[in-house]
């Protein structure tokens, strides 16, 4: 098997995991979307791009598993072995939230799913150390949405998330929202199993 891949000539930047980025769930979602949007369907080619999307120790982790299994790995298998290595404890989740930023091709809804995934797992004490300002900083690159959230002066992170998603829905229009709703629901169920219940309890 030829273990190489060309990152150039693609319309969308290849999602990268490893080094300072240890957010496996976000990488998995972005890589899954990337492969779909770039119309990569061949299993061997998929694995080449998955491997190209790893750096430093993540490359070693996936490569070791590839050698051990003596076959190409699918994206879900790569996600699972990276999750085992990159499991975050309470302090690491808190630090991750303090510096978490929305990614270039990520919707606000998708970003909120991974933000709330970390947030819900924090202790009450650590939740109290996070403010709406921290969340606003995370979406600052989406200027129009950030400004609307800041203007509304939400009292809680959950309320700020609701405002941001509402602004995004208005921007996208009802047709785009309906088209993306099935993906969003599947995304929550498969990658953030308890977020669906949390959203329901918070009425959004």
C-alpha positions, 0 to 999 in steps of 0.5 A: 500500500502506498502510504502517501497523500497530496494535500494540495489541489483540494478546495478545503483544508485537510483537518489536522489532529495531533500536536496541540490539537487533541479534540478528536471528536471535532476532527472526526466530524470535520474529516468525515465532512471533508472526505464527503465534500472532496468525494473521496470514496475509495477506502485506501485513498480515504486512509491515506488522507486520514493519515495525512490529517495526523501530525506528531504523536497522532501519526504514530498512534494511527501508524502503529495500529495500521501495522498491528492490524495489517490492514487499512483502518476506517475513520471510525477506528482511527477516531476510537484509538485516538480517543483512547489516547487523548482522553481529557480529564477535568482540568484538561477539559476546562483548559480546552474550553478556555481556548476553544475556537470555532473552526473555519468550515464548522457551523455554530450548531456543530461548534456548540455541540462540542463546546457543550460536550466539554461543558456538561462534563465539568464540575459545578465549580469549574462551570462557575469559572467559565463565563459568557465572555469565554463563549463569545471569545470562542465565536469571535471570528464569526463577527456578525454572530459574535456581535449579536450575542454580545449585544443581547448580553446573555446571562448564561452560556446556554442562552448565548448558544441559543442566540448564536444558533438563532442568528445562524438559522436566520442567516442560512434560511429555512431551506438550509436549516431543514437540509442540515437538520438530519445531519445535526441530529445524527451528529449529536446522537453518534458523537455527543450522546448526552447532548441531545438530552441536555439540549432538550432540558435547556429547550434548544 
